[in-house]
Amino acid sequence: MPLDLTWKTLPNLTMLGDAAHLMPPYAGEGVNMAMQDALELSRCLTGENFADVHAAIAAYEKQMLTRSSATARLTLESINALHETEAIPYLIGVIS
């Protein structure tokens, strides 16, 4: 799963949720990311901080790609830890 995915921002089109960032099926992070994407995109598009739609989309994509990369990295690390011989101590440490 590429953690450094980027693309050229288009002036009138963007992606969110699974279309924008793959997320392993772990702890519901994919749906959480999609909901956060929708909220951030709506704030960018309806806010007064951007000169036009293209600038709003570019700002949304920048923050979304940074956030989704960090979450995907953490998710992959957690999945890997659960398949190690020290999975039980790892889980106990996460819960405590």
Rosetta constraint file for C-alpha pairs under 8 A:
AtomPair CA 1 CA 22 HARMONIC 7.02 0.50
AtomPair CA 3 CA 69 HARMONIC 4.99 0.50
AtomPair CA 3 CA 70 HARMONIC 7.87 0.50
AtomPair CA 3 CA 72 HARMONIC 6.88 0.50
AtomPair CA 3 CA 73 HARMONIC 6.85 0.50
AtomPair CA 4 CA 65 HARMONIC 7.93 0.50
AtomPair CA 4 CA 69 HARMONIC 6.59 0.50
AtomPair CA 5 CA 65 HARMONIC 7.31 0.50
AtomPair CA 6 CA 65 HARMONIC 7.26 0.50
AtomPair CA 9 CA 13 HARMONIC 7.95 0.50
AtomPair CA 9 CA 14 HARMONIC 7.47 0.50
AtomPair CA 9 CA 54 HARMONIC 7.66 0.50
AtomPair CA 9 CA 57 HARMONIC 7.26 0.50
AtomPair CA 9 CA 58 HARMONIC 5.83 0.50
AtomPair CA 9 CA 61 HARMONIC 7.66 0.50
AtomPair CA 10 CA 14 HARMONIC 6.98 0.50
AtomPair CA 10 CA 54 HARMONIC 6.82 0.50
AtomPair CA 10 CA 57 HARMONIC 7.88 0.50
AtomPair CA 11 CA 53 HARMONIC 6.67 0.50
AtomPair CA 11 CA 54 HARMONIC 4.23 0.50
AtomPair CA 11 CA 55 HARMONIC 7.86 0.50
AtomPair CA 11 CA 57 HARMONIC 7.36 0.50
AtomPair CA 12 CA 53 HARMONIC 6.87 0.50
AtomPair CA 12 CA 54 HARMONIC 6.37 0.50
AtomPair CA 12 CA 57 HARMONIC 7.80 0.50
AtomPair CA 13 CA 57 HARMONIC 7.78 0.50
AtomPair CA 14 CA 57 HARMONIC 6.81 0.50
AtomPair CA 14 CA 61 HARMONIC 7.70 0.50
AtomPair CA 15 CA 19 HARMONIC 5.94 0.50
AtomPair CA 15 CA 20 HARMONIC 5.06 0.50
AtomPair CA 16 CA 20 HARMONIC 4.83 0.50
AtomPair CA 16 CA 21 HARMONIC 7.44 0.50
AtomPair CA 16 CA 34 HARMONIC 6.17 0.50
AtomPair CA 16 CA 37 HARMONIC 5.73 0.50
AtomPair CA 16 CA 38 HARMONIC 6.95 0.50
AtomPair CA 17 CA 21 HARMONIC 6.34 0.50
AtomPair CA 17 CA 30 HARMONIC 7.08 0.50
AtomPair CA 17 CA 31 HARMONIC 7.27 0.50
AtomPair CA 17 CA 33 HARMONIC 6.33 0.50
AtomPair CA 17 CA 34 HARMONIC 3.91 0.50
AtomPair CA 17 CA 35 HARMONIC 7.53 0.50
AtomPair CA 17 CA 37 HARMONIC 6.55 0.50
AtomPair CA 18 CA 22 HARMONIC 5.31 0.50
AtomPair CA 18 CA 23 HARMONIC 7.01 0.50
AtomPair CA 18 CA 30 HARMONIC 6.94 0.50
AtomPair CA 18 CA 34 HARMONIC 7.06 0.50
AtomPair CA 21 CA 65 HARMONIC 7.73 0.50
AtomPair CA 21 CA 68 HARMONIC 6.69 0.50
AtomPair CA 22 CA 30 HARMONIC 7.72 0.50
AtomPair CA 22 CA 72 HARMONIC 7.95 0.50
AtomPair CA 23 CA 29 HARMONIC 7.14 0.50
AtomPair CA 23 CA 30 HARMONIC 5.39 0.50
AtomPair CA 23 CA 72 HARMONIC 5.99 0.50
AtomPair CA 23 CA 75 HARMONIC 7.99 0.50
AtomPair CA 24 CA 30 HARMONIC 7.34 0.50
AtomPair CA 24 CA 72 HARMONIC 7.43 0.50
AtomPair CA 24 CA 75 HARMONIC 7.11 0.50
AtomPair CA 24 CA 76 HARMONIC 7.24 0.50
AtomPair CA 25 CA 29 HARMONIC 7.41 0.50
AtomPair CA 25 CA 30 HARMONIC 7.02 0.50
AtomPair CA 26 CA 30 HARMONIC 7.94 0.50
AtomPair CA 26 CA 75 HARMONIC 6.84 0.50
AtomPair CA 26 CA 79 HARMONIC 7.44 0.50
AtomPair CA 28 CA 32 HARMONIC 6.42 0.50
AtomPair CA 29 CA 33 HARMONIC 5.96 0.50
AtomPair CA 29 CA 71 HARMONIC 7.80 0.50
AtomPair CA 29 CA 75 HARMONIC 7.97 0.50
AtomPair CA 30 CA 34 HARMONIC 6.27 0.50
AtomPair CA 31 CA 35 HARMONIC 6.24 0.50
AtomPair CA 32 CA 36 HARMONIC 6.25 0.50
AtomPair CA 33 CA 37 HARMONIC 6.02 0.50
AtomPair CA 33 CA 68 HARMONIC 7.02 0.50
AtomPair CA 34 CA 38 HARMONIC 6.28 0.50
AtomPair CA 35 CA 39 HARMONIC 6.34 0.50
AtomPair CA 36 CA 40 HARMONIC 6.10 0.50
AtomPair CA 37 CA 41 HARMONIC 5.96 0.50
AtomPair CA 37 CA 64 HARMONIC 6.53 0.50
AtomPair CA 38 CA 42 HARMONIC 6.06 0.50
AtomPair CA 39 CA 43 HARMONIC 6.23 0.50
AtomPair CA 40 CA 44 HARMONIC 6.19 0.50
AtomPair CA 40 CA 60 HARMONIC 6.39 0.50
AtomPair CA 40 CA 64 HARMONIC 7.98 0.50
AtomPair CA 41 CA 45 HARMONIC 6.11 0.50
AtomPair CA 41 CA 56 HARMONIC 7.92 0.50
AtomPair CA 41 CA 57 HARMONIC 7.18 0.50
AtomPair CA 41 CA 60 HARMONIC 5.56 0.50
AtomPair CA 42 CA 46 HARMONIC 6.00 0.50
AtomPair CA 43 CA 47 HARMONIC 5.59 0.50
AtomPair CA 44 CA 49 HARMONIC 7.64 0.50
AtomPair CA 44 CA 50 HARMONIC 7.61 0.50
AtomPair CA 44 CA 56 HARMONIC 5.10 0.50
AtomPair CA 44 CA 57 HARMONIC 7.06 0.50
AtomPair CA 44 CA 59 HARMONIC 7.21 0.50
AtomPair CA 44 CA 60 HARMONIC 6.29 0.50
AtomPair CA 45 CA 53 HARMONIC 6.50 0.50
AtomPair CA 45 CA 56 HARMONIC 5.62 0.50
AtomPair CA 45 CA 57 HARMONIC 7.25 0.50
AtomPair CA 49 CA 56 HARMONIC 7.95 0.50
AtomPair CA 50 CA 55 HARMONIC 5.73 0.50
AtomPair CA 50 CA 56 HARMONIC 5.54 0.50
AtomPair CA 51 CA 55 HARMONIC 6.45 0.50
AtomPair CA 51 CA 56 HARMONIC 7.75 0.50
AtomPair CA 52 CA 56 HARMONIC 6.44 0.50
AtomPair CA 53 CA 57 HARMONIC 6.08 0.50
AtomPair CA 54 CA 58 HARMONIC 6.14 0.50
AtomPair CA 55 CA 59 HARMONIC 6.21 0.50
AtomPair CA 56 CA 60 HARMONIC 6.23 0.50
AtomPair CA 57 CA 61 HARMONIC 6.07 0.50
AtomPair CA 58 CA 62 HARMONIC 6.15 0.50
AtomPair CA 59 CA 63 HARMONIC 6.42 0.50
AtomPair CA 60 CA 64 HARMONIC 5.94 0.50
AtomPair CA 61 CA 65 HARMONIC 5.87 0.50
AtomPair CA 62 CA 66 HARMONIC 6.32 0.50
AtomPair CA 63 CA 67 HARMONIC 6.06 0.50
AtomPair CA 64 CA 68 HARMONIC 5.85 0.50
AtomPair CA 65 CA 69 HARMONIC 5.92 0.50
AtomPair CA 66 CA 70 HARMONIC 6.43 0.50
AtomPair CA 67 CA 71 HARMONIC 6.28 0.50
AtomPair CA 68 CA 72 HARMONIC 5.92 0.50
AtomPair CA 69 CA 73 HARMONIC 6.08 0.50
AtomPair CA 70 CA 74 HARMONIC 6.31 0.50
AtomPair CA 71 CA 75 HARMONIC 6.05 0.50
AtomPair CA 72 CA 76 HARMONIC 6.04 0.50
AtomPair CA 73 CA 77 HARMONIC 6.20 0.50
AtomPair CA 74 CA 78 HARMONIC 6.19 0.50
AtomPair CA 75 CA 79 HARMONIC 6.19 0.50
AtomPair CA 76 CA 80 HARMONIC 6.12 0.50
AtomPair CA 77 CA 81 HARMONIC 6.13 0.50
AtomPair CA 78 CA 82 HARMONIC 6.27 0.50
AtomPair CA 79 CA 83 HARMONIC 6.77 0.50
AtomPair CA 80 CA 84 HARMONIC 6.72 0.50
AtomPair CA 81 CA 86 HARMONIC 7.46 0.50
AtomPair CA 81 CA 87 HARMONIC 5.86 0.50
AtomPair CA 81 CA 90 HARMONIC 7.04 0.50
AtomPair CA 82 CA 86 HARMONIC 7.82 0.50
AtomPair CA 82 CA 87 HARMONIC 4.74 0.50
AtomPair CA 82 CA 88 HARMONIC 7.85 0.50
AtomPair CA 82 CA 90 HARMONIC 7.60 0.50
AtomPair CA 82 CA 91 HARMONIC 7.80 0.50
AtomPair CA 83 CA 87 HARMONIC 6.42 0.50
AtomPair CA 86 CA 90 HARMONIC 6.27 0.50
AtomPair CA 87 CA 91 HARMONIC 6.17 0.50
AtomPair CA 88 CA 92 HARMONIC 6.19 0.50
AtomPair CA 89 CA 93 HARMONIC 6.09 0.50
AtomPair CA 90 CA 94 HARMONIC 6.26 0.50
AtomPair CA 91 CA 95 HARMONIC 6.14 0.50
AtomPair CA 92 CA 96 HARMONIC 6.09 0.50
